[in-house]
Amino acid sequence: MLELLTSAHESINFSIRVVLGIDVAIFVAGGMYHLIMNERLAAKASKFGNITYTTPFTIHTGIAWGSPECPQEIRDEYLHLRSQRLKHSAVVAIPMLFYLIFLRPYYQ
C-alpha cells in the first residue's frame, strides 16, 4: 500500500513538473513575442521622429508614447501591446500561482 502511494506521489510530482516546465516555456515564448512586436513598433515609430530610446543594460527599445511628437496610432498600438502583454502574463502565471499556493507544501 505504501509503495502505491509513493508511486502515485511521484507520478503527480512528475506531472506537476512537466506542466510547470511547459508553462515557463510559454511564458518565455510570450515574452519574446512581445519583445519582437515592441521592436517592430519602435522601428515603425522611429519614422515619425525622435520618439524612441534604448533602455540602458537591455535590448528593449522604449517608445515615448507620451511625447507630443508621437502619433496617436503609435500611442494606441503601444498601449494595446502593453495591456496585451499584461493580460497574457497574468493568464500564463495562473498555473504557477496555483502550484505555489496550493500544491507546493505537498509536492516539492
Summary of the structure (lengths in Angstrom):
residues: 108
radius of gyration: 20.8
end to end distance: 21.6
largest distance: 71.7
contacts: 257
relative contact order: 0.13
helix: 73%
strand: 6%
